[in-house]
């Protein structure tokens, strides 16, 4: 599983991404894996890999969710079965139907700070209920209602965004109206 795969700033266009991808493929092959898989946005989502670039590198779209996510695969073993999204992510809804619900992991070093500090302060001033769910195990991540486990924000049960900057007061206000 590839997460947060990108090269930015002065390091772009120098072949680092292709080298890193090749290294990941070689590592997967050594481990006896069937290939690589990643979750991306059907449009540009914050803190997610570049869909167009991965497709140019030979990844294929296996599944697309109606709320903007795609599952991509690059197979090493062409006979391997296709991966799939779990049932829990198909609707774009979470069990919490009142206020904001956030699912996150520590894959990004800034997420916990923004969730626990910025978002908590922003909702307090707006009197919006907030439920924070930190995914700490592979099992929790795999059973979560979101395919984007780095950060996903829901409002009244509906998926809103993967953009951790929405934790900021003014951005949150624009997002939820």
Secondary structure, DSSP 8 states (H G I E B T S, - for coil): -B-S----GGGTTSSHHHHHHHHHHHHHHHTT--EEEEEEESS--TTS--HHHHHHTT-EEEEE-TTSEEEEEEESSTTS------GGGSSSB-S--SSEEEEE-TTSTTHHHIIIIIIHHHHHHHT--EEEEE--SHHHHHHSS-S--SEEEEETTEEEES-GGGGSHHHHHHHH-
